[in-house]
Amino acid sequence: MAFLYVSDEMAYGKKHFKKFKDVHFMGSGNGNDMGKVAFDMALLVHSNHTIVSQGSFSFWSSMLCGGDVYTRYGIIGKEVATNSYYVSTYM
């Protein structure tokens, strides 16, 4: 098992997760270069499962990825994750 750390906050990840041997820092860390952003998204989409933050980038990556989605609240299913992003006043 390997964990891929993909973020525009690579320094934060290296500071807090470098002690874990199974964590690999793969993200470009550059949110201003669309080519690098696309690479990061493609990398996440081809993963088996996703651990997400509250950002939309990780949300969309997890929805396109397939597999399980893990949040700070625990594992969630695709239907729950998709429906929780819709606010009734916007529909």
C-alpha positions as CSV (number, residue, x, y, z in Angstrom):
1,M,0.0,0.0,0.0
2,A,1.2,3.5,-0.8
3,F,-0.2,6.9,-0.1
4,L,0.3,9.7,-2.6
5,Y,0.4,13.2,-1.2
6,V,-0.9,15.6,-3.9
7,S,-1.3,19.2,-3.0
8,D,-0.5,22.8,-3.7
9,E,0.8,22.8,-0.1
10,M,3.7,20.4,-0.6
11,A,5.8,22.0,2.2
12,Y,3.1,21.3,4.7
13,G,2.8,17.7,3.7
14,K,6.6,17.1,3.9
15,K,6.7,18.7,7.3
16,H,3.9,16.6,8.7
17,F,4.1,13.3,6.8
18,K,7.7,12.7,5.9
19,K,8.1,10.3,8.8
20,F,5.8,7.8,7.2
21,K,7.7,5.5,4.8
22,D,4.5,4.8,2.7
23,V,3.8,8.4,1.9
24,H,5.1,9.6,-1.5
25,F,5.0,13.2,-2.5
26,M,3.8,13.2,-6.1
27,G,2.0,16.5,-6.6
28,S,3.5,19.4,-8.6
29,G,2.5,21.8,-5.8
30,N,1.9,24.5,-8.5
31,G,-1.8,25.7,-8.7
32,N,-0.9,28.4,-11.2
33,D,0.2,26.1,-14.0
34,M,-2.8,24.4,-15.7
35,G,-0.6,21.6,-17.1
36,K,0.6,20.7,-13.7
37,V,-2.9,21.0,-12.2
38,A,-4.1,18.6,-14.9
39,F,-1.3,16.2,-14.1
40,D,-2.2,16.2,-10.4
41,M,-5.9,15.6,-11.2
42,A,-5.0,12.7,-13.5
43,L,-2.7,11.2,-10.9
44,L,-5.5,11.3,-8.3
45,V,-8.2,10.0,-10.7
46,H,-6.1,6.9,-11.4
47,S,-5.8,6.1,-7.7
48,N,-7.8,3.3,-6.0
49,H,-9.2,5.3,-3.1
50,T,-9.1,8.9,-2.0
51,I,-8.5,10.7,1.3
52,V,-10.1,14.1,0.8
53,S,-9.9,17.6,2.4
54,Q,-12.7,20.1,2.2
55,G,-11.5,21.5,-1.2
56,S,-13.3,21.1,-4.5
57,F,-10.1,19.7,-6.1
58,S,-10.1,16.6,-3.9
59,F,-13.9,16.3,-4.1
60,W,-13.8,16.1,-7.9
61,S,-10.8,13.8,-7.9
62,S,-12.6,11.4,-5.5
63,M,-15.8,11.4,-7.6
64,L,-13.9,10.6,-10.8
65,C,-11.6,8.1,-9.1
66,G,-13.9,5.4,-8.1
67,G,-13.1,3.5,-4.9
68,D,-13.7,4.6,-1.4
69,V,-13.7,8.2,-0.2
70,Y,-12.3,8.9,3.2
71,T,-13.0,12.2,5.0
72,R,-12.1,13.4,8.5
73,Y,-15.6,12.0,9.5
74,G,-14.9,8.5,8.1
75,I,-15.7,6.7,4.9
76,I,-18.5,7.9,2.7
77,G,-20.2,6.4,-0.3
78,K,-20.4,8.1,-3.7
79,E,-24.1,8.8,-3.5
80,V,-23.7,10.6,-0.1
81,A,-20.7,12.6,-1.2
82,T,-22.4,13.7,-4.4
83,N,-25.7,14.7,-2.7
84,S,-24.0,16.5,0.1
85,Y,-22.4,19.0,-2.3
86,Y,-25.8,20.2,-3.6
87,V,-27.5,23.0,-1.7
88,S,-31.2,23.1,-2.3
89,T,-31.3,26.8,-2.9
90,Y,-29.0,26.4,-5.9
91,M,-31.1,23.7,-7.6
